[in-house]
Amino acid sequence: AQQLNRESTMAAVTARIVLTPLTSLSIDGTAAHDSFPFRPAAATDNGRIDARFEFAPDAVIRGGASVGYHSMQPYYRRTSRSSAAAFSGITSSIDLGYTLLSATRFMTHFSRDANYSLYMNQPYYVSTYGGLQVLQRLFGPVDLDLRGSLENLDYPQTDTESAYLD
């Protein structure tokens, strides 16, 4: 619990545009500072910008999809790469659904982003997750729910550890 215990200070701004009655586009910008009371050297500045399309619940395709850029930089610039997160890269999130003939619902999930790690010598990992769910109405209150997903946790090379993939 102490490894990931943190305090965050954040500022965010959002602009949203309704494109059609069933779709909208939003642009989000966020700046944050994360401090770790039990690991002061792990303090991190975060910057993020995301563009997100939202589809209404009554649209043929419902849900949302976003793509963005996330930068995690050590607050103490002289901190070694083994104790503070230093990530910059493309992020994304997809959560879309489609219903076929009012009886079969398909839902897809995908995400890619950096997260803080529990391990001291590998301060962050890049999570890439994908999944599919199919919900089939059989009869009355009985449904068949099939799910499958896969997640990779990609830990980068640091001063003290080699890169590896979970």
WOCOR-V641680 format. One record per residue. N is the residue number from 1. PHI is phi in degrees with one decimal (999 if undefined). D_CENTER is the distance of its C-alpha to the mean C-alpha in Angstrom with 2 decimals. Layout:
BEGIN
n = <N | N>
phi = <PHI | PHI>
d_center = <D_CENTER | D_CENTER>
END
This chain:
BEGIN
n = <1 | 2 | 3 | 4 | 5 | 6 | 7 | 8 | 9 | 10 | 11 | 12 | 13 | 14 | 15 | 16 | 17 | 18 | 19 | 20 | 21 | 22 | 23 | 24 | 25 | 26 | 27 | 28 | 29 | 30 | 31 | 32 | 33 | 34 | 35 | 36 | 37 | 38 | 39 | 40 | 41 | 42 | 43 | 44 | 45 | 46 | 47 | 48 | 49 | 50 | 51 | 52 | 53 | 54 | 55 | 56 | 57 | 58 | 59 | 60 | 61 | 62 | 63 | 64 | 65 | 66 | 67 | 68 | 69 | 70 | 71 | 72 | 73 | 74 | 75 | 76 | 77 | 78 | 79 | 80 | 81 | 82 | 83 | 84 | 85 | 86 | 87 | 88 | 89 | 90 | 91 | 92 | 93 | 94 | 95 | 96 | 97 | 98 | 99 | 100 | 101 | 102 | 103 | 104 | 105 | 106 | 107 | 108 | 109 | 110 | 111 | 112 | 113 | 114 | 115 | 116 | 117 | 118 | 119 | 120 | 121 | 122 | 123 | 124 | 125 | 126 | 127 | 128 | 129 | 130 | 131 | 132 | 133 | 134 | 135 | 136 | 137 | 138 | 139 | 140 | 141 | 142 | 143 | 144 | 145 | 146 | 147 | 148 | 149 | 150 | 151 | 152 | 153 | 154 | 155 | 156 | 157 | 158 | 159 | 160 | 161 | 162 | 163 | 164 | 165 | 166>
phi = <999 | -74.5 | -60.4 | -102.9 | -62.6 | -150.6 | -115.9 | -118.1 | -117.4 | -138.0 | -129.6 | -137.7 | -136.8 | -133.8 | -119.6 | -127.8 | -126.4 | -84.8 | -85.1 | -142.5 | -59.9 | -112.6 | -136.7 | -143.4 | -124.2 | -128.3 | -118.4 | -116.4 | -125.0 | -136.7 | -125.4 | -145.6 | -127.0 | -109.6 | -116.1 | -114.4 | -58.0 | -95.4 | -141.8 | -56.6 | -68.7 | -87.8 | -54.8 | -137.9 | -99.5 | -119.8 | -129.7 | -147.7 | -136.5 | -135.8 | -114.1 | -130.2 | -98.5 | -116.4 | -113.7 | -62.6 | -60.3 | -97.6 | -78.4 | -59.7 | -105.3 | -118.6 | 118.1 | -157.8 | -145.0 | -138.7 | -139.7 | -160.6 | -132.4 | -126.6 | -124.1 | -114.9 | -127.6 | -58.4 | -69.8 | -89.3 | -59.8 | -91.8 | -70.0 | -69.4 | -67.0 | -85.7 | -120.5 | -136.8 | -72.3 | -143.4 | -129.1 | -142.8 | 178.2 | -75.7 | -123.8 | -158.5 | -152.6 | -132.4 | -143.8 | -122.3 | -137.5 | -145.0 | -110.8 | -103.8 | 54.3 | 55.3 | -128.5 | -124.9 | -113.2 | -109.2 | -132.1 | -115.8 | -135.8 | -149.7 | -153.5 | -144.7 | -165.3 | -93.8 | -136.2 | -69.1 | -98.6 | -75.2 | -82.2 | -61.8 | -88.3 | -137.2 | -70.0 | -150.8 | -140.8 | -104.4 | -94.0 | -122.8 | -126.0 | -142.5 | -156.2 | -136.5 | -130.3 | -124.1 | -115.9 | -114.3 | -75.8 | -93.8 | -164.3 | 47.6 | -88.7 | -100.7 | -123.9 | -108.3 | -119.5 | -110.3 | -135.1 | -148.3 | -153.9 | -146.3 | -133.5 | -111.3 | -111.9 | -102.6 | -92.9 | -78.8 | -71.4 | -126.0 | -62.3 | -116.4 | -133.4 | -87.8 | -69.2 | -155.8 | -123.8 | -99.2>
d_center = <21.26 | 22.56 | 20.29 | 17.09 | 19.12 | 18.26 | 19.16 | 17.06 | 18.81 | 16.93 | 18.17 | 16.51 | 18.18 | 17.53 | 19.83 | 20.03 | 22.46 | 23.76 | 24.52 | 26.31 | 27.01 | 24.18 | 21.51 | 20.05 | 18.13 | 16.42 | 15.71 | 13.91 | 14.76 | 13.95 | 15.88 | 15.67 | 17.68 | 16.89 | 20.09 | 20.75 | 24.21 | 24.98 | 23.70 | 24.63 | 24.11 | 20.34 | 20.04 | 17.36 | 17.06 | 13.74 | 13.82 | 11.37 | 12.44 | 10.94 | 13.17 | 12.65 | 15.30 | 16.14 | 18.80 | 21.17 | 21.69 | 25.12 | 24.16 | 24.72 | 21.04 | 18.94 | 15.33 | 13.02 | 11.39 | 9.81 | 9.99 | 10.02 | 11.02 | 9.98 | 12.99 | 13.55 | 17.33 | 19.77 | 21.77 | 24.88 | 25.34 | 27.79 | 25.55 | 25.37 | 22.31 | 22.64 | 22.04 | 19.39 | 16.02 | 16.54 | 13.71 | 13.70 | 12.11 | 10.61 | 6.97 | 6.68 | 6.16 | 9.53 | 11.24 | 14.92 | 18.19 | 21.84 | 25.00 | 28.03 | 31.46 | 30.28 | 30.18 | 27.22 | 23.60 | 21.00 | 17.27 | 14.63 | 10.98 | 8.82 | 5.34 | 5.43 | 4.51 | 7.27 | 8.20 | 11.82 | 14.15 | 17.10 | 19.43 | 21.57 | 22.18 | 18.62 | 16.68 | 13.18 | 11.65 | 9.35 | 7.75 | 8.51 | 8.90 | 11.40 | 13.75 | 16.75 | 18.75 | 22.31 | 24.27 | 28.00 | 30.52 | 33.58 | 36.08 | 36.31 | 33.60 | 32.74 | 29.57 | 28.31 | 24.58 | 23.31 | 19.81 | 18.45 | 15.21 | 14.47 | 11.95 | 12.76 | 12.29 | 13.80 | 15.68 | 17.42 | 21.12 | 22.39 | 25.94 | 26.59 | 24.42 | 24.00 | 20.79 | 19.90 | 17.60 | 17.00>
END
